[in-house]
Amino acid sequence: MLLSTLLLIPLAGAGLILLLRAGALRAVRAVAVLASGATLLLACVLLGLFDPSDSGIQFFESHRWNPRFGTAFSLGLDGISLPLVLLAALLCLVAVLASAVRQGAKAYYLLLLLLEAALLGVFAARDWSLFYVFWELTLIPLFFLIDRHGGANRHRAALNFVLYTMGGSVFMLVALLVLFDAAPSHSFDMATMSQGAVALPAASQIAVFLGLLVGFGVKMPLFPLHGWLPLAHVEAPSPVSILLSGILLKMGSYGLIRAAEALPTAVLALQGWLAALALVSLLYGGVLAWTQRDLKAMIAYSSVSHMGVVLLGIAALNVAGITGAVMQMVAHGLVAGALFLLVGQLYERTHTRDIADYGSLARITPRFAFFTVIAFTGAIGLPGTAGFIAELHALIGGFERWGAWVVLLSLGVLVSAAYSVRTIGRLLTGPARPALSRVPDLNVGEAVIATVLCAGTVALGFLPGPLLGLIGASVRALAQKFGT
């Protein structure tokens, strides 16, 4: 019942907020902090109880919903899903702490907790029907969070996000129904559907995998399915952007890993095409990030590039590549969370996100400058950060499979370094602008949140062993399905 409790805690917090009066801002915020904090605490308990040497599903629980339709409330974690559960719980707490909403605060915090429960459900689900329900549930709170609390073009951004995601979900649903029909016992259980998929002809497996790729590719997002991302990030409140980039994109890559696990024949047949798509996304996202003046748009496009590294690792279908993909998901979650946190706090003080409007912040706001350098260093993937460990594994895995072609990954890293160094230079150095002379630095609370995210990036860079050990057995078991 541990996983059910994990999902119930944020739901209980949302229910308690619903009972509070709208004007009780402190009480509403306190409940949201306590609920998200308790969720993170229970996630850490799960980490302590988890056996990293066991590649199977742990903490499994299943309750039949409708035997006739083969649906069940089935939850469980392995070494791939547990790090993402921890990341989701951490970033949701960060988003709550970073929020300073006054108008509509009750609905805002209630929606954040509902979103947290849905995110955790996606990573814990062991039934494809339950996975799909949680997948779709994330749309509702995100739509209202963007539409009610976003910027000037928030209505368009929220509608774009929903339409893109729902369009991709149609392909996903059709693919899952085909797998359900092929399952011997007509069940949506992930293991059962994987067994049924083996009996499908190779062409049918490829068609099903392509349907899932479209659905998951919208969320990652991959080129050319990324159209919703820049607008949603720019218009969303910064705490919501933390969740959008830090954890929502990981839903797509996690789903793609599960799809590859269920359809090994299809992913092997499409391996080269997936690698090509990964390299295009990597370079395309990096080049577009380089051309941006809006800080949030730049970070949004950089996410497309980072997700290209994840897809490349998955496409390698070997231990090193898949390890790099999972590591990159965690590393990017921490870095993107830190960057959107810092940019959001800076925007609240200056009301501009144009890089050209800044300068000499190293003297004016030294704490902000310090954390910004660490965050952009992590985004580049320099040695000593989690991104370096992730990209190194993806590079090794890609080289094992495709040889010198993987040098294009290095070009993507160089582009990332170019715009990151340029941004650091424009933000922190140069002539001081009179309008920025009285910009307050990060306060203690903001600095503590930034410290947690940046420290996680550096700690996993210098001491990646615990995370590599956590995911190792599950990654090896997955790679064996592809004969590697």
Buried (B, 14 or more C-beta within 10 A) or exposed (E): EBBBEBBBBBBBBBBBBEEBEEEBBEBBBBBBBBBBBBBBEBBEEBBEEBEBEEBEBBBEBBEEBEEEEBBBBBBBBBBBBBBBBBBBBBBBBBBBBBBEBEEEBBBBBBBBBBBBBBBBBBBBBBBBBBBBBBBBBBBBBBBBBBBBBBBEEBEBBBBBBBEBBEBBBEBBBBBBBBBBEBBEEBBBBBBBBBBBBEEBEEEBBBBBBBBBBBBBBBBBBBBEBBBBBBBBBBBBBBBBBBBBBBBBBBBBBBBBBBBBBBBBBBBBBBBEEBBBBBBBBBBBBBBBBBEBEBBBBBBBBBBBBBBBBBBBBBBBBBBBBBBBBBBBBBBBBBBBBBBBBBBBBBBEBBEBBEBEBBBBBBEBBEBBBBBBBBBBBBBBBBEBBBBBBBBBBBBBBBBBBBEEBBEBBEEBBEBBBBBBEBBBEBBBBEEEBEEBEEBEBBEEEBBEBBBBBBEBBBBBBEEBEEBBEBBBBBBBBBBEBBEB
